[in-house]
Amino acid sequence: RFVLETLVQHGAPEGILVDGAPHLGTDNLVRLLRNMRNDLRSLGGEVRFGAKVTDLHIEDGIAKGVNVQYNRAIERGTSVPEHPQDGTELILGDAVVLATGHSA
């Protein structure tokens, strides 16, 4: 129920809360995902388009970051991000979330 309520908060149709087989609808998906990305960013998260994870950065058996290689994929309606000249980067953080998406 929490997941469905979260989806509704970000723009999914309220009918998914009562439907036996909830469906988001393709026409709602772009707005829903944009709202979720904006919410993550407002909380300090980062969403990087065109960043292919090439390796996990492990320290003492714990994932501390990822090595990425960039391509030209960009998010519509945003400025083109600056990437290192060689197209690769080590991103370190307190947590590593692998969210591959449907096109990985």
Secondary structure as the mmCIF struct_conf table of DSSP 4:
data_model
#
loop_
_struct_conf.conf_type_id
_struct_conf.id
_struct_conf.beg_label_comp_id
_struct_conf.beg_label_asym_id
_struct_conf.beg_label_seq_id
_struct_conf.end_label_comp_id
_struct_conf.end_label_asym_id
_struct_conf.end_label_seq_id
HELX_RH_AL_P HELX_RH_AL_P1 PHE A 2 GLN A 9
TURN_TY1_P TURN_TY1_P1 HIS A 10 GLY A 11
HELX_RH_3T_P HELX_RH_3T_P1 GLU A 14 LEU A 17
TURN_TY1_P TURN_TY1_P2 VAL A 18 VAL A 18
BEND BEND1 GLY A 20 ALA A 21
HELX_RH_AL_P HELX_RH_AL_P2 THR A 26 SER A 42
TURN_TY1_P TURN_TY1_P3 LEU A 43 GLY A 44
TURN_TY1_P TURN_TY1_P4 PHE A 49 GLY A 50
STRN STRN1 ALA A 51 GLU A 59
TURN_TY1_P TURN_TY1_P5 ASP A 60 GLY A 61
STRN STRN2 ILE A 62 TYR A 70
BEND BEND2 ARG A 72 ARG A 72
TURN_TY1_P TURN_TY1_P6 ARG A 76 GLY A 77
BEND BEND3 THR A 78 THR A 78
HELX_LH_PP_P HELX_LH_PP_P1 SER A 79 GLU A 82
TURN_TY1_P TURN_TY1_P7 GLN A 85 ASP A 86
BEND BEND4 GLY A 87 GLY A 87
STRN STRN3 THR A 88 LEU A 92
BEND BEND5 ASP A 94 ASP A 94
TURN_TY1_P TURN_TY1_P8 HIS A 102 SER A 103
#
